[in-house]
């Protein structure tokens, strides 16, 4: 699975770097706005990953419970 959080963090760092090198104030603000947006996406990606892990864990637990409740298949032969 992709690691969106680290990708977004890298893009935010690149935007901050570009802002630090920029001479024009309006362009600097554009880069800082971009960095804030990437940071927000990184936080959102982290939250989604936690929800995904929780959901997958819940599904695994449900599947495990279902398997425990199902009777074992009979082989068709009766014990002697």
N, C-alpha and C positions, 0 to 999 in steps of 0.2 A: 504494500500500500504506500502511496505517496506520503511524504512527510510535509504536508502543506504548511504547517506551523513554521518549520525552519526555512522553507522557501519564502514565506511572507516576511519573516524576520530579516532575511537577507535583502529582500527588496526594500524594506523599510530602512535598513542601514545604507543601502545605495542611495536612496532618496535623501537621507540626511547628509551624506557625503557630498552629493551634488549641491545641496542647499548651502553647505559650508563654503563651497568654492564659488558660488554664484555672486556676482556683483550687483545685479539688478534686484531690488527688493521684491517686486511682484513675482519674479521668477523664483526667488528664494522661498517665498510664501507658497508657491505652487508645489515646490519640492517638499516642504514641510507638511503641507496638506496631504500630499501623496504618502509620506511616511506615516502620518497618523492613520490614514486609511489602511495601509498595510498592517500596522500594529493591531488595529481593530479586527481585521480579517484573521490575524494570527490567534487572537484571543478566541474568536468565534470557532476557528478550526480546532483549537484545543478542547473547547466545550463539546463540539460535535464528536470528537474522538472519544471523549469520556462517555457520552451518551451511547455511542456505537458499542463500546466495550461493555457497558452495562446491559444494553439490549442483547448482545450476543451471549453474555453470561446468563441472562434470564432465559434465553431460548435454549441454551445448553442444559440448564437445570430442568426446564419443562420437558425436554426430550428424554432426559435421564429418568425423570419421574414417570413418564409415559412408558418407557421400557420396563420399569420395575412393576408397573401395574398390569402389563400384558401377560397373560398366561403363557407358559413355555409351550411351544408347538409339540403335539404328540407325534410319535413316530408311527403310529398306526398299529403297532404290535403291543399286545398286552403282556405284562410281566408273567413269567411262569412260576 
